[in-house]
Amino acid sequence: MGATPSCLSPLSHLGILECDGPDAARFLQGQTSANVEHANGEFAPLTTFCTPKGRMIANAELLKVGAERYWLLLDISLVAPLATQLGKYAPFYKVTLNPRDDLALIGVLGTMPSLPNEAQLPAPSDIDWHMSQQDDTVLVRHPGAGSRLLMILPQARAVSIWNQMQPNAIAVGNASWQRADIDAGVAWLTATHSDSLLPQMINWEALGGISFRKGCYTGQEIVARAHFRGQVKKRLQIAALEGGTAVEIGSEIRNAEGKRVGEVFQATPAGDAAVCDLLVVLNTSESEESRLVVGDRKLTLRELPYPLERLDPESVVAA
């Protein structure tokens, strides 16, 4: 039996916000949950941007791509809103914020397809959330049951690279990449949930997306208080919904007593169309034994691939 072929996915649901300038690191350090010093061109930490009340405006991955240049990888629906929010503080720093609409994002699920020697790209470390860069092209390793690489490159070059990889891979839609995010328990905020959830409600500290050792940033006091006082009453869970048709984001989840106990965060029909794979935000009082429904469809919780405990990014960057 032959090896499982690699898959290529255009990641049109993601985008890049660039922060560039002599004060870029200092500017971001005061706004984001990551320690910007950890973004060193090899490790690309997860991060989040919050309101003063600790609610997430957007979550992102922070990539250092130049001496004074950073890219924020996030859901495309939040690139402009985050630029507007950060733009309120940018005039006090030597920094510019630019949505990089000229860049393309490609997901590679499985082994990186071979390329001609002149187009070879250096692979990042095998450790999740690490990156490599060659000229104007960046590769980032994302978690999953199999290998997952996210490629960021100029649109003009993306067409050429895609065409060179495609003979050795299968082209799939971005739902395949989103399904892998669900399986990995990684949630990306969209405009639907912006300004409504604490970072811990999507398990962001369990993925290393919050540095509790850095200095202040917007919303830090609330985020830290929720952690140290154990005040997080909702958590992200992976689930399977009966029936293969998609369900609306934000749909209510109810328990056997008919009480609303959570909502759908992300939904992607499974490959066999028998179920719909979900990320849900659920009250911590519910468990795998709970009888849960969305409408009249049965919801079954699945086990997360990581423990629900704090993961300090300091331990990851040192790995």
C-alpha positions in Angstrom: 0.0 0.0 0.0 1.4 3.4 -1.0 2.0 6.3 1.4 -0.9 8.7 2.0 -0.5 11.6 -0.4 0.1 15.1 0.8 -2.7 17.7 0.4 -2.5 21.4 -0.5 -5.0 23.8 0.8 -5.5 27.5 -0.1 -6.0 29.2 3.3 -8.2 32.0 2.2 -9.8 32.3 5.6 -6.5 33.5 7.2 -4.7 36.8 6.7 -1.6 38.8 7.7 -1.3 42.1 9.6 2.2 43.5 9.4 3.7 45.6 12.2 6.9 47.4 11.0 9.2 50.0 12.4 11.9 50.8 14.9 9.3 50.6 17.8 7.5 47.5 16.5 8.6 45.2 19.3 8.0 47.7 22.1 4.6 48.6 20.6 3.5 45.0 20.4 4.9 44.2 23.9 2.3 46.6 25.5 -0.6 45.2 23.5 -0.3 41.4 23.3 -0.2 38.4 25.7 3.0 37.0 24.2 6.4 38.0 25.2 7.5 39.6 21.9 11.1 38.6 22.7 10.1 35.0 22.2 9.3 35.8 18.5 12.9 35.3 17.4 12.6 34.2 13.8 12.5 30.5 14.8 9.8 30.3 17.4 6.5 32.0 16.4 4.4 32.2 19.6 0.7 32.2 19.9 -0.8 35.5 21.2 -3.9 37.4 21.7 -5.1 41.0 21.8 -7.6 42.0 24.5 -9.9 44.8 25.5 -9.2 46.4 28.9 -11.8 44.0 30.3 -9.8 41.0 29.1 -12.0 40.0 26.2 -10.2 38.9 23.1 -10.4 41.2 20.1 -8.4 38.7 18.1 -5.9 35.8 18.6 -3.0 35.3 16.4 0.4 33.8 15.8 3.4 36.2 16.0 6.1 35.8 13.4 9.3 37.9 13.4 10.2 38.2 9.7 12.8 41.1 9.9 14.9 43.1 12.3 12.0 45.5 12.9 9.1 43.6 11.2 6.5 41.3 12.6 3.6 39.4 11.0 0.4 38.6 12.8 -1.4 35.5 11.4 -5.1 35.6 12.2 -8.6 35.1 10.8 -9.1 37.3 7.7 -12.3 38.7 9.2 -10.3 40.3 12.1 -7.3 41.8 10.1 -9.0 45.1 9.5 -10.6 45.4 13.0 -7.3 44.6 14.7 -5.5 47.2 12.6 -8.1 49.7 13.6 -7.8 48.9 17.3 -4.0 48.9 17.3 -4.0 52.0 15.2 -5.4 54.0 18.2 -2.0 53.6 19.9 0.3 53.5 16.9 0.7 57.3 16.6 2.8 57.3 19.8 5.3 54.9 18.3 7.5 54.7 15.2 5.5 51.9 13.7 3.2 51.2 10.8 0.4 48.7 10.5 -0.4 47.2 7.1 -2.8 44.4 6.1 -0.7 42.3 3.7 -3.2 41.6 1.0 -0.4 40.8 -1.4 0.5 37.6 0.4 -0.9 34.2 -0.2 -1.2 31.4 2.4 -1.0 27.7 1.6 -1.5 24.8 3.9 0.4 21.6 3.4 -1.0 18.5 5.1 1.4 15.6 5.1 4.9 15.5 3.8 6.1 18.6 2.0 6.0 17.8 -1.7 9.3 17.9 -3.5 10.3 21.0 -5.3 13.1 21.7 -7.9 16.4 22.5 -6.3 16.2 26.2 -7.1 12.8 26.4 -5.3 13.6 24.3 -2.2 12.5 25.8 1.1 14.2 25.1 4.5 11.8 23.2 6.8 11.3 24.6 10.3 11.9 22.6 13.4 9.7 19.6 14.1 8.3 21.4 17.2 4.9 23.0 16.7 4.8 26.8 16.3 8.3 27.0 14.9 9.1 28.7 11.6 11.8 29.0 8.9 12.3 31.8 6.4 14.0 32.1 3.0 13.8 35.5 1.4 10.1 36.4 1.0 8.8 33.0 2.0 7.9 31.7 5.5 7.1 28.2 6.6 5.4 27.6 10.0 4.7 24.3 11.6 1.3 23.8 13.1 0.1 21.0 15.4 -1.9 18.0 14.2 -2.1 14.2 14.0 0.2 14.4 10.9 2.6 17.0 9.6 1.1 20.4 8.9 3.0 23.3 7.4 1.6 26.8 6.7 3.3 28.6 3.9 3.3 32.4 3.5 4.6 34.0 0.3 3.9 36.7 -2.3 0.9 35.8 -4.4 2.9 35.9 -7.7 5.3 33.3 -6.4 2.5 31.3 -4.8 1.1 30.3 -8.2 4.5 29.0 -9.3 5.1 27.1 -6.1 1.6 25.6 -6.0 2.0 24.4 -9.6 5.3 22.8 -8.8 4.0 21.0 -5.8 0.6 19.9 -7.2 1.9 16.9 -9.2 2.9 15.3 -5.9 -0.1 16.3 -3.9 -3.9 16.5 -3.8 -5.6 19.9 -3.9 -8.3 20.3 -1.2 -10.4 23.1 0.1 -9.6 25.0 3.3 -12.1 23.0 5.2 -9.5 20.2 5.4 -7.1 22.6 7.2 -9.9 23.9 9.4 -10.8 20.3 10.3 -7.2 19.7 11.3 -7.4 22.8 13.5 -10.5 21.3 15.2 -8.7 18.0 15.7 -5.8 19.8 17.3 -8.1 21.8 19.5 -6.9 25.1 18.1 -9.5 27.9 17.8 -9.1 31.0 15.8 -11.4 33.9 16.6 -13.6 35.3 13.9 -15.7 38.5 13.9 -18.6 36.5 15.4 -16.8 36.0 18.8 -14.6 39.1 18.9 -14.8 40.9 22.3 -16.8 38.2 23.9 -14.4 35.6 25.4 -11.5 35.5 27.8 -8.4 33.8 26.3 -8.7 30.9 28.7 -12.2 30.1 27.3 -10.5 28.9 24.2 -7.7 27.1 26.1 -5.2 29.7 25.0 -3.0 29.4 28.1 -2.9 25.6 27.6 -1.5 26.1 24.1 1.2 28.6 25.4 -0.6 31.6 24.1 -0.3 33.7 27.3 2.9 34.6 29.0 2.2 35.1 32.7 5.8 36.2 33.3 5.9 39.3 31.0 5.0 42.8 32.0 1.6 44.6 31.5 -0.4 44.6 28.3 -4.0 45.6 27.6 -6.3 43.4 29.6 -3.5 41.6 31.4 -4.9 42.2 34.9 -8.2 40.6 34.1 -6.6 37.7 32.3 -4.2 37.0 35.2 -6.9 37.3 37.8 -9.1 34.8 36.0 -6.2 32.3 35.9 -4.9 32.7 39.5 -8.4 32.8 41.1 -9.8 29.9 39.0 -12.6 32.0 37.6 -12.8 30.4 34.1 -16.3 28.8 33.9 -16.2 28.0 30.2 -13.7 26.0 28.1 -13.1 25.0 24.5 -14.0 21.4 23.7 -13.9 19.3 20.5 -17.2 17.7 19.6 -19.0 15.7 16.9 -22.5 16.7 15.9 -24.9 14.1 14.5 -25.6 14.6 10.8 -23.1 15.9 8.2 -24.6 19.3 7.4 -22.9 22.4 8.7 -24.4 24.2 11.7 -24.4 28.0 12.2 -21.6 29.5 14.3 -23.0 30.7 17.6 -25.7 28.0 17.7 -26.8 27.2 21.2 -25.9 24.0 23.0 -28.4 22.7 25.5 -28.3 19.9 28.1 -30.9 17.3 29.0 -32.8 19.8 31.1 -33.0 22.2 28.2 -30.6 24.7 29.8 -28.2 26.6 27.5 -24.7 25.5 28.4 -22.6 26.6 25.5 -22.3 27.5 21.9 -20.7 26.4 18.6 -17.4 28.1 18.0 -16.4 26.5 14.7 -18.0 23.8 12.5 -16.7 21.8 9.5 -18.6 18.8 8.0 -16.5 15.6 8.3 -15.2 13.9 5.3 -17.7 11.0 5.5 -20.6 13.5 6.0 -22.0 11.4 8.9 -21.1 14.0 11.5 -20.0 17.6 11.7 -16.8 18.3 13.5 -17.0 21.2 16.0 -15.2 23.3 18.4 -17.5 24.4 21.1 -17.3 26.7 24.1 -19.0 24.9 27.0 -19.7 25.4 30.6 -17.1 23.5 32.7 -20.0 21.9 34.7 -20.7 19.7 31.6 -18.7 16.5 30.9 -18.4 13.7 28.3 -21.3 12.0 30.1 -23.7 15.0 29.6 -26.5 14.6 27.1 -26.1 17.6 24.8 -27.9 18.8 21.7 -27.8 21.5 19.1 -31.4 21.9 18.0 -32.5 18.2 17.7 -29.0 16.9 16.8 -27.0 14.9 19.3 -23.6 16.4 20.4 -20.8 14.1 21.5 -17.7 15.5 23.2 -14.3 14.3 22.2 -11.0 14.3 24.1 -8.6 17.2 23.7 -5.1 16.3 22.5 -3.5 18.4 25.2 -4.0 18.7 29.0 -6.0 21.7 30.3 -3.2 23.2 32.3 -1.0 26.2 31.9 1.8 25.9 29.3 4.4 28.6 29.8 5.7 29.7 26.4 9.1 30.2 28.0 9.4 26.4 28.2 8.5 26.1 24.5 10.9 28.7 23.1 13.7 27.0 25.1 12.9 23.6 23.6 
